[in-house]
Amino acid sequence: MGQKAKRTKSGSAWMHEHVTDPYVKKAQLDGYRSRAAYKLLDIDKRDQLLRPGMTVVDLGAAPGSWCQVAVQKMKKQGRVLAIDLLPMAQLPGVESLEGDFTEPSALVWLEEKLKSGRVDLVLSDMAPNISGVMLTDQARHYELCELALDFAMAWLKPDGAFLVKVFQGVGFEDFRAQMRLAFKQVHIRKPEASRDRSTEVYLLGRNPLEIESAAHDSAVTSLQE
């Protein structure tokens, strides 16, 4: 009974925090699907990531608030490709797949959509299903981050950017080191909409190193064979 009561109390506290969250209320008023929209809006205001005519890939896109921001900021002049395990209601200007990014079929879908084209911006808000074991969950999360980084390095334009959600703790410094090997510039961003108590931050990589361009050429050749 004690554990059940504890879980119920914890769930009630989360629900109270959620319904009283100013960003949740603002998202409802502004027509965004979740409060996460304000994280991307905040980062974009600082770093000017989104502009008309871009090709954007959004990994872990559901429910679609980042896609909404991308379409809005690009003034409906661009292309957004989105993938998530969860279903996502259709959005104008967004091509989406309900699928697992860790499975080859999802990568094939993206490659077929991109053909030989390059990507301006890769967004990753992916997170694994939580087991409750912190070290296990952290390791699974960084596996997803590494897969997203591999995709970004294979498909980004020379002046492209990669924005990925990470959590400070075990694995953070190792992954940041990987980012520094992959990009000329790597920045840490903590948007205002991220809760203060959360270890969530975002790593922003800009201008992938040219040595990685061979990965894209190999992927395109493989797709065309």
Secondary structure, DSSP 8 states (H G I E B T S, - for coil): -HHHHHHHHHHHHHHHHHHH-HHHHHHHHHT-SSTTHHHHHHHHHHH----TT-EEEEES-TT-HHHHHHHHHTTT-SEEEEEESS-----TTEEEEES-TTSHHHHHHHHHHHTT--EEEEEE-------S-HHHHHHHHHHHHHHHHHHHHHHEEEEEEEEEEEESSTTHHHHHHHHHHHEEEEEEE--TTS-TT--EEEEEEEEE-GGGHHHHHHHHHHHH-
